Amino acid sequence: MPDEIVTNLDRDADTITVTLTGEVDVLTVDQVRVALEEALAGRPREIVVELRELTFIDSTGLGALIFGFQRARDANMRFRLAHPNRTVHQILMLSGLLEVVEVTL
């Protein structure tokens, strides 16, 4: 359902948290890209992508996370993923993303 909101931004001091909920796939990935671009534009010291309420992420969503990570790294911002559930953690691990992006369990 493309009208489903899957992102939320919250700023606290020098950290911007992008919360992802539900499913991130080809229908909702543009929301993730926009949220990450907004977070990057805020020039925080750290961007945290909260995954606690994310139930699924496909390759387009992984691509959006890689985009955010690379842009943050290039701008000397810390970028980390937080609290993925078991299913999402396994997807992240199988994709190889956890080899380059910090994750907080």
Buried (B, 14 or more C-beta within 10 A) or exposed (E): EEEEEBBBBEEEEEBBBBBBBBBBBEBBBBBBBEBBBEBBEBEBEBBBBBBEBBEEBBEBBBBBBBBBBEBBEEEEBBBBBBBBEEEBBEBBEEBEBBEEBEBEE
